[in-house]
Amino acid sequence: MGIENEKIRSFTDLHAWKEGHKLVLMIYDATKLFPKEEVFGLTNQVRRAGVSFTSNIAEGFSHGSYKDKL
């Protein structure tokens, strides 16, 4: 069965979301190495930016129509 035959039932089935989630995990690992004084500054900002990407995909997927999903 090829990729074109796969049904997308959830946002977690989307390749963009899967890759974005991998990126978020890498961001969290990388930011663990940031200085402790940056926890509420740069660390928080970088983490929120990564999570925002996957959250926007999930939110967009929840829209009802085909045009909304596009």
Residue pairs with C-beta under 8 A, 6 or more apart in sequence:
6 13
7 13
8 14
10 61
11 17
11 57
11 58
11 60
11 61
11 62
12 18
14 57
14 61
16 57
17 54
17 57
17 58
20 50
20 53
20 54
20 57
21 54
23 50
23 53
24 47
24 50
24 51
24 53
24 54
27 46
27 47
27 50
28 47
28 50
31 43
31 46
31 47
34 42
34 43
60 68
60 69
61 69
63 69
